[in-house]
């Protein structure tokens, strides 16, 4: 599993998926918890409110993964040019 995270291209692709999943969770959570006026059970309401917390958390994690993988990709290019 650690070999997967050693490849910055794979981490960059995974970060995009995490960002999309976080954005989707945030938007669905906001719509369902605050904008939808239908009757929902308490379990569904709690889940939707939790999505408004977990969604931005995934966005932050995906963004940090993206920054780290781009840094590693850029670092690899500069070491090749210097050599």
ChimeraX attribute file (.defattr): number of C-alpha atoms within 10 A of each C-alpha:
attribute: neighborCount
match mode: 1-to-1
recipient: residues
	/A:1	5
	/A:2	6
	/A:3	6
	/A:4	10
	/A:5	14
	/A:6	12
	/A:7	13
	/A:8	19
	/A:9	16
	/A:10	12
	/A:11	19
	/A:12	21
	/A:13	14
	/A:14	16
	/A:15	24
	/A:16	16
	/A:17	15
	/A:18	22
	/A:19	22
	/A:20	16
	/A:21	17
	/A:22	24
	/A:23	20
	/A:24	16
	/A:25	22
	/A:26	24
	/A:27	17
	/A:28	18
	/A:29	23
	/A:30	19
	/A:31	15
	/A:32	20
	/A:33	20
	/A:34	12
	/A:35	10
	/A:36	10
	/A:37	9
	/A:38	7
	/A:39	8
	/A:40	12
	/A:41	8
	/A:42	9
	/A:43	9
	/A:44	13
	/A:45	16
	/A:46	13
	/A:47	13
	/A:48	22
	/A:49	19
	/A:50	16
	/A:51	23
	/A:52	21
	/A:53	15
	/A:54	17
	/A:55	23
	/A:56	19
	/A:57	17
	/A:58	21
	/A:59	23
	/A:60	16
	/A:61	15
	/A:62	24
	/A:63	17
	/A:64	13
	/A:65	22
	/A:66	22
	/A:67	14
	/A:68	16
	/A:69	22
	/A:70	16
	/A:71	13
	/A:72	16
	/A:73	15
	/A:74	11
	/A:75	11
	/A:76	12
	/A:77	11
	/A:78	11
	/A:79	9
	/A:80	8
	/A:81	7
	/A:82	6
	/A:83	5
